[in-house]
Each structure stands twice: as structure tokens, then as C-alpha cells.
Amino acid sequence: MKVTLLAFATALLLASAAAAQPPASQLANPHLQLVVNAASGDFIIRDRAARPGWTLTGRLAMGGGAARLHPISHPAFGAGEMIALTQTNGAAARLMVFPQLPFVLVQATLKNASRETQVLNRVSLATLTVDLGAPASALTTLGSGGLLPADKNPGSYVWLAVAEPQSRRGVVAAWLTHDRASGVLFTKGADRSVMVDVRGDYGRLQLAPGGGAETEQLALGGFTDARLGLEAWADAVARHYAIKLPPQPTGYCTWYSDKHRGAGDEQSLPELARFAAEKLQPYGFNFVQIDDGWQDGDAKGPKDKKNGPHKNFSQHRANGPYPSGMKATADRLTAAGFTNNPMSHANPTYYAHQ
């Protein structure tokens, strides 16, 4: 009877312990699946469509911790879920997933459990392994240093893509935030994978005794085209920081023309403007820039005469490319469909370089 009661009590304790843990330390959205091993701090991110394309495994630098799965809210990305791993000293890591974001966001809480102030220079967040089903020698990395093999890449600031060049499928690891640290990523090739060390450089991050600090947030995701993944990361950064850019100007600068370079001339420019207004405006063409060489005056000295502009911007050169004057040229451009308001994006814009 005692044996039976002991067995029952043991089973009850095991069941209670199991119930205290999340049913599974995993999350998913329409883009990806995340599985976390709480004990070790290892995690796996896979394509949600289960296509044989990419797998990203990682290990948190802090290791494992007690796991908790709960909902979160982000001011830019909305409602989501996260797996939080917490250690007894207060150090923690969070892996966050949002329905409309094709990335897992990773962030850690640094904790100083000592009685002395800690000064941190470099903080490792995680080590990643990228598997694209091809040897590392067949993969390419693209980062701030350019397009390079994994074992030739000296490191990349802010963002990194690892891709298979023929299909362009690949993985993007990039820092979403840069509030206190400069995020860097370092690669090296293995037999069938590329290893990535993810680090934040702080210079001097001071943690008071018993105090802590949040690391920057890292975005991790895989894509059928890594270039689109980099665009998705840039969009996420813009959303996070509420960045709004004005419409991009697209147009023509006379300086770079082969035949009518410099400031152009009053014969060729209206012809070009009419063509641009008719054929190119539907595709976003919105300005014509008249560059240096139309204005009056002489440069001072041989060096200025070679490299500097004519100095008098109040009038045109009578023997220059616009002998009829800039007012006559502006009227011709206006007749071709341009305005002389550089702030207008409704029509192609004319302006003279000054």
C-alpha cells in the first residue's frame, strides 16, 4: 500500500511539473516555425511551408533558462507571442514572433549579479548555423563589405544575407535596432553550413551591481529570394522607428550626358524634356537638372578654372549654352510639361543647378 501511494505521489509530482511547462516551446506564423530548447538555449527556425529550402539553427550566448510562453504587443508590429527564457540570476532572452513579420526577433537581458560595476565592450547574443542544403563553398554572403564567400568575409555591420547564388534562396540575419550598440555579424564556412557569430559592440556599457540592460533586437528569417528578405528587414526597421521618406526623385542631370554634357544646351534640352514628359513620366520621372556651365563669370585662378564653377549665378553667359537666357529655357521646359517648383512631385520638375 505504501509503495502504491509513493508511486501515485511521484506520478502526481511529475504531472504537476509537466503542467507547469509550456505544452511545447514553439511558435509559428504564416512565414516560419520556431522551436526552442529551453534547457540549452538552442533554437531552430524553419520555413513554415516545409519546403526544402532553408533551416536556421542557433544557440543563445547566455544558454538556457526557465521557459515561459506568453503574448506580447509591439507598437509597430502589433500583437504577437514570445518564448522567454529566464535564469536564476535575472539574465533572460526573448524570441518573439508576429503574424505579419517574416522574422523571429531575438533580444537578451544582461544582468550583473556581482557586487562590482561591470563594464562590457562586446556582447555576444547568439551563434547561428545556416543550412541551405548545399556545401558552404557553394554559398555566398552579402553584407556591408560586399559579396564574398563565407570564409573570406571579414564581418558585416548591421545586416547579413547568406544565399545560394543560383536560386537566391537564403537567410537574413540583421539588427532591427541600434539604440546603444553597433551590431556586427561574422561568418565562417563549415562542410554543409555557414556559421554566423552575432555580436553587439558597446564600447563601454556599464552595469551597476544588481543592474541590467537590454541588448539590441536581432531579426532572423529565411526567404526564397534573399534580396526580398533584405527589403523586408529594411521595411521592418522603417516600421520600428516610424521612418517615412519623401518620394524618391527620378530624373535627368545634364552633367552626365555623353553628347550634351555639362549644362546641356537650349537646343537639346527642350527636346529631351518633351520626350521625358511623354514617355518617362508614367514611370516616375519627375525632374530635369541643368548643371554647371550656364552661368556668367570667370573662375579665379587656374585650379578654379579647371575644377570650379563660374561664379556669377545671377545671369547666364551670353556666349554659353543658353544664349537666349534661362527664362526662355524655363518657358520651353514648362511648355514641355515641367514646372519650376523643385518641391512639386505631381509633375516632372525643372530646376537649374546652383
LUMZA-924184 format. One record per residue (C-alpha): residue number from 1; z, x, y. Coordinates in steps of 0.5 Angstrom, whole numbers, padded with zeros to 4 digits, m for minus. Each point is the difference from the previous one (the first is absolute). Layout:
N
 num     w     u     v
 NUM     Z     X     Y
...
***
This chain:
354
 num     w     u     v
   1  0000  0000  0000
   2  0002  0006  0005
   3 m0007  0003 m0002
   4 m0004 m0006  0002
   5  0004 m0001  0006
   6 m0001  0007  0002
   7 m0008 m0001 m0002
   8  0000 m0006  0004
   9  0003  0003  0006
  10 m0004  0006  0000
  11 m0006 m0004  0000
  12  0002 m0004  0006
  13  0001  0006  0004
  14 m0007  0003 m0002
  15 m0003 m0007  0002
  16  0004  0000  0007
  17 m0002  0007  0001
  18 m0008 m0002 m0001
  19  0001 m0006  0004
  20  0003  0004  0006
  21 m0007  0004  0000
  22 m0007 m0003  0002
  23 m0004 m0003 m0005
  24 m0005  0006  0001
  25  0000  0005  0005
  26 m0007 m0002  0002
  27 m0004 m0003  0006
  28 m0007 m0003  0001
  29 m0005 m0002  0005
  30 m0008 m0002 m0001
  31 m0001  0007  0001
  32  0004  0004 m0004
  33  0006  0001 m0005
  34  0007  0004  0001
  35  0004  0002 m0006
  36  0007  0004  0002
  37  0004  0003 m0005
  38  0007  0000  0004
  39  0004  0005 m0004
  40 m0005  0005  0001
  41 m0003 m0002  0007
  42 m0007  0000 m0004
  43 m0006 m0005  0002
  44 m0007 m0002 m0002
  45 m0005 m0003  0005
  46 m0006 m0003 m0004
  47 m0006 m0005  0002
  48  0002 m0007  0000
  49 m0007 m0002 m0003
  50  0002  0005 m0006
  51 m0007  0004  0001
  52  0000  0007 m0003
  53 m0001  0003  0007
  54  0007  0003  0002
  55  0007  0001 m0001
  56  0005  0003  0005
  57  0007  0002 m0003
  58  0006  0003  0004
  59  0007  0003  0000
  60  0004 m0001  0006
  61  0003  0006  0002
  62  0007 m0003  0000
  63  0000 m0002 m0007
  64  0002 m0007 m0003
  65  0006 m0005  0002
  66  0002 m0007 m0001
  67 m0006 m0005  0001
  68  0000 m0006  0004
  69 m0006 m0004  0001
  70  0000 m0005  0006
  71 m0004 m0003  0005
  72 m0002  0003  0007
  73 m0003 m0001  0006
  74 m0005  0004  0005
  75 m0001 m0001  0007
  76 m0008  0002 m0001
  77 m0001 m0002 m0008
  78  0005 m0006 m0001
  79  0004 m0002 m0006
  80  0000  0005 m0006
  81  0004  0003 m0005
  82  0003  0006 m0002
  83  0004  0004 m0005
  84  0006  0004  0003
  85  0003  0006 m0004
  86  0007  0002  0003
  87  0004  0006 m0002
  88  0008  0000  0000
  89  0000  0005  0006
  90 m0004 m0005  0004
  91 m0007  0003 m0001
  92 m0006 m0005 m0001
  93 m0007 m0001 m0001
  94 m0004 m0007  0001
  95 m0007 m0001 m0003
  96 m0003 m0006  0004
  97 m0006 m0005 m0002
  98 m0003 m0005  0005
  99 m0005 m0005 m0003
 100 m0006  0002  0005
 101  0002  0007  0001
 102 m0004  0004 m0005
 103  0005  0006  0000
 104  0007  0001 m0003
 105  0005  0002  0006
 106  0005  0006 m0002
 107  0006  0001  0004
 108  0006  0004 m0001
 109  0007  0000  0003
 110  0003  0007  0001
 111  0008  0001 m0001
 112  0004  0005  0002
 113  0006  0000 m0005
 114  0003  0006  0002
 115  0006  0002  0006
 116 m0005  0004  0004
 117 m0006 m0002  0004
 118 m0007  0001 m0004
 119 m0006  0003  0004
 120 m0006 m0002 m0004
 121 m0007  0003  0001
 122 m0004 m0002 m0005
 123  0001 m0006 m0004
 124 m0004 m0002 m0007
 125 m0001 m0007 m0001
 126 m0004  0000 m0007
 127 m0004  0004 m0005
 128 m0007 m0004 m0002
 129 m0005  0000 m0005
 130 m0007 m0003  0001
 131 m0004 m0001 m0006
 132 m0007 m0003  0001
 133 m0002  0001 m0008
 134 m0003  0007  0002
 135  0001  0007  0000
 136  0004  0003  0006
 137 m0006  0004  0001
 138 m0005 m0006  0001
 139  0004 m0003  0005
 140  0000  0001  0008
 141  0006  0000  0005
 142 m0002 m0002  0007
 143  0006  0001  0005
 144  0001  0003  0007
 145 m0003  0006 m0002
 146 m0007 m0003 m0002
 147 m0003 m0001 m0007
 148  0003  0005 m0005
 149  0002  0001 m0008
 150  0007 m0002 m0001
 151  0002  0008 m0001
 152 m0004  0002  0006
 153  0003 m0005  0005
 154  0006  0004  0004
 155  0003 m0007  0002
 156 m0001 m0006  0004
 157  0003 m0003  0006
 158  0002 m0008  0000
 159 m0006 m0002 m0006
 160 m0003  0002 m0006
 161 m0005 m0003 m0005
 162 m0001  0002 m0007
 163 m0007 m0002 m0003
 164 m0005  0000 m0005
 165 m0007  0002  0004
 166 m0005 m0004 m0004
 167  0004 m0006  0000
 168  0004  0001  0006
 169  0006 m0004 m0003
 170  0006  0004  0002
 171  0007 m0001  0002
 172  0003  0001  0007
 173  0007  0003  0002
 174  0001 m0001  0007
 175  0006  0000  0005
 176  0001 m0007  0003
 177  0005  0002  0005
 178  0001  0007  0005
 179  0006 m0002  0004
 180  0004  0006 m0002
 181 m0003  0005 m0005
 182 m0007  0003 m0001
 183 m0003 m0003 m0006
 184 m0003  0005 m0005
 185 m0004  0000 m0007
 186 m0001  0006 m0004
 187 m0005  0000 m0006
 188 m0001  0004 m0007
 189 m0004 m0001 m0006
 190  0002 m0002 m0007
 191 m0004 m0001 m0006
 192 m0002 m0007  0001
 193  0004 m0002  0006
 194  0002  0003  0007
 195  0007  0001  0002
 196  0002 m0002  0007
 197  0006  0002  0004
 198  0003 m0005  0005
 199  0004  0003  0006
 200  0002 m0001  0007
 201  0001  0006  0005
 202  0006 m0002  0005
 203  0001  0007  0003
 204  0008 m0002  0001
 205  0002 m0006 m0003
 206  0008  0000  0001
 207  0004 m0005 m0005
 208  0007 m0001  0002
 209  0006  0001 m0005
 210 m0001 m0007 m0004
 211 m0006 m0002  0004
 212 m0007 m0001 m0002
 213 m0007 m0001  0003
 214 m0007 m0004 m0003
 215 m0006  0004 m0002
 216 m0007 m0002  0003
 217 m0003 m0005 m0004
 218 m0006  0002 m0005
 219 m0006 m0004 m0002
 220 m0002  0000 m0008
 221 m0006 m0003 m0002
 222 m0007  0000 m0004
 223 m0007 m0002  0001
 224 m0007 m0001 m0003
 225 m0002  0004  0006
 226  0005  0005  0003
 227 m0003 m0001  0007
 228  0001 m0007  0001
 229  0007  0002 m0002
 230  0001  0005  0006
 231 m0003 m0006  0004
 232  0006 m0005 m0003
 233  0005  0005  0002
 234 m0002  0001  0007
 235  0000 m0007  0000
 236  0007  0000 m0002
 237  0002  0005  0005
 238 m0003 m0004  0005
 239  0004 m0007 m0002
 240  0006  0004 m0001
 241  0000  0003  0007
 242 m0004 m0006  0003
 243 m0005  0004  0003
 244 m0006 m0003  0003
 245 m0006  0004  0002
 246 m0005 m0003  0005
 247 m0007 m0001 m0003
 248 m0004  0007 m0001
 249 m0005  0002  0005
 250 m0007  0001 m0003
 251 m0006  0002  0004
 252 m0004  0006  0002
 253  0001  0006  0004
 254 m0006  0004  0003
 255  0003  0006  0000
 256 m0001  0001 m0008
 257 m0007 m0003  0000
 258 m0006  0005 m0002
 259 m0005 m0002  0005
 260  0003 m0002  0006
 261  0007  0003 m0001
 262  0005  0002  0006
 263  0000 m0006  0004
 264 m0007 m0003 m0002
 265 m0005 m0003  0005
 266 m0002 m0006  0003
 267 m0006 m0001 m0004
 268  0003  0001 m0007
 269  0007 m0004  0001
 270 m0002 m0007  0002
 271 m0005  0000 m0006
 272  0006  0003 m0004
 273  0004 m0006  0003
 274 m0004 m0005 m0002
 275 m0001  0002 m0007
 276  0007  0001 m0001
 277  0002 m0007  0003
 278 m0005 m0004 m0004
 279  0000  0004 m0007
 280  0007  0003  0000
 281  0005 m0005  0004
 282  0001 m0004 m0006
 283  0003  0006 m0004
 284  0005  0001  0005
 285 m0004  0005  0005
 286  0003 m0001  0007
 287 m0001  0006  0005
 288 m0005  0005  0002
 289  0004  0006  0004
 290 m0004  0004  0005
 291  0003  0007 m0001
 292  0000  0006  0004
 293 m0006  0003  0005
 294 m0002 m0006  0004
 295  0005  0001  0006
 296 m0001  0004  0006
 297  0003  0007  0002
 298  0000  0007 m0003
 299  0005  0003 m0004
 300  0004  0006  0002
 301 m0002  0007 m0003
 302 m0004  0002 m0006
 303  0005 m0003 m0005
 304  0001 m0006  0003
 305 m0008 m0001  0001
 306  0000  0001 m0008
 307  0005 m0004 m0002
 308  0003 m0004  0005
 309 m0003 m0007  0003
 310 m0003 m0001  0007
 311  0006 m0001  0005
 312 m0002 m0006  0004
 313  0001 m0007 m0003
 314 m0001 m0004  0006
 315 m0008  0001  0000
 316 m0006  0001 m0005
 317 m0004  0006  0000
 318 m0007 m0002  0004
 319 m0004  0005 m0005
 320  0004 m0001 m0006
 321 m0001 m0005 m0006
 322  0001 m0006  0004
 323 m0003  0001  0007
 324  0000 m0008  0001
 325  0007  0000  0000
 326  0006 m0002 m0004
 327  0000 m0007  0003
 328 m0007 m0001 m0002
 329  0001  0002 m0007
 330  0006 m0004 m0001
 331 m0004 m0006  0002
 332 m0005  0002 m0005
 333  0006  0000 m0005
 334  0002 m0007  0002
 335 m0006 m0003 m0001
 336 m0001  0003 m0007
 337  0007 m0004 m0002
 338  0005  0005  0002
 339  0006  0000  0005
 340  0003  0005  0004
 341  0007 m0002 m0002
 342  0003  0005 m0005
 343  0006 m0005 m0002
 344 m0005 m0005 m0002
 345 m0001 m0001 m0007
 346 m0005 m0006  0000
 347 m0006  0003  0001
 348 m0002  0008  0000
 349  0003  0004  0005
 350 m0004  0004  0005
 351  0004  0006  0004
 352 m0001  0007  0003
 353  0004  0005 m0003
 354  0005  0003  0005
***
